[in-house]
Amino acid sequence: MRITNVREFRNKATAIFKQDEPIIITRHGKVVGLFLPLDGSDSLPVELRRELLTKFGEYISKSLEMKGVTEGEILEDFESFKKGRRRR
């Protein structure tokens, strides 16, 4: 796993995206992001994957709560999408 700062990540994004290893992105020494290439994600330790999923889940929950979206609305939307997809 590699660590880079925001400026380097921005300036070398094309080259970084070609790499197979996960990259932690920092700003002023604090973690602000994580780049996980799909092909290299199987090599992540279980603890790290669990932590990432927890953080993503918390972020999504907070975003939905701020927008006033309920779980029921999401399920209804998903069911509607599935029905429309079957007709194609």
N, C-alpha and C positions, 0 to 999 in steps of 0.2 A: 504494500500500500504506500502510495506516495503522498506527500503533503506539499501544497503550493499555495501561494497567496492569490488574492483576487486579480491583481494586476498581471501576474504571470499567466494565470488561467485565461484571462481575457486576451492577452497578446499572443498566446501560443495555443489557442483553443483548437485549431485545426490539427495540429500535431498531437495534442493531448487526446483528442477524440479517437485517434488511431491506435492508442495504447490499449492493452488488455487488462491493466491493473486499476483497481479503484483508486480514486484521488480525493483526499480531504482538502477542502478549500478554506483558507483562513483569511481573516481581516483583523489586523492589529493583534495577531496571536490567538484570536478566538475563532472556533469553527463556525463557519457560516453556510457551508454547503458540502455536498458529497456527490461526486460523479461516479456512477456505477455502470461500467460497460456491461451489456447484457451477456456477452460471451464469458466474461470473467467473474460473474456474480456467484457462481457455484463454489468458488474458492473462499468465500467469506465465512468466518467463524459463526457458529449458530448464535452465540451471544450478541454479536454485532448485527446479524440479520434481525434478531428479536427486537433489539433496541431501535433499529431503523423502522421496522414496522410499527412499533409503539409510537414513535415520534410522528410518522406519517399519519397514523390513525388519529392522534391527538390534534394535529394540524387540520385534517379534514373535518373532524367533529367541530372544532372551534370555528372554522370557516362556514360550515353549514348553519351552525347556531347563530352566528352573526347575521347571516342572510335570512334567517327565519325558515329554513327548509327543514321539514320533518322527515323521519325515516319512512313514514307512510307515503309521503309524496314521492320519495325516491323509488320505493317499491312499485307504486302505481305507474310511474314513468317507465320503469324497467319492463313491467308487464306489457305496457302499451307498445314499447319498442319491440319486444319479442313477438307480439301478435302481428305487427306490421312487417316484420322481417320474414315471417313464415309465408306470407302471401306472395313474395317475390318469386 
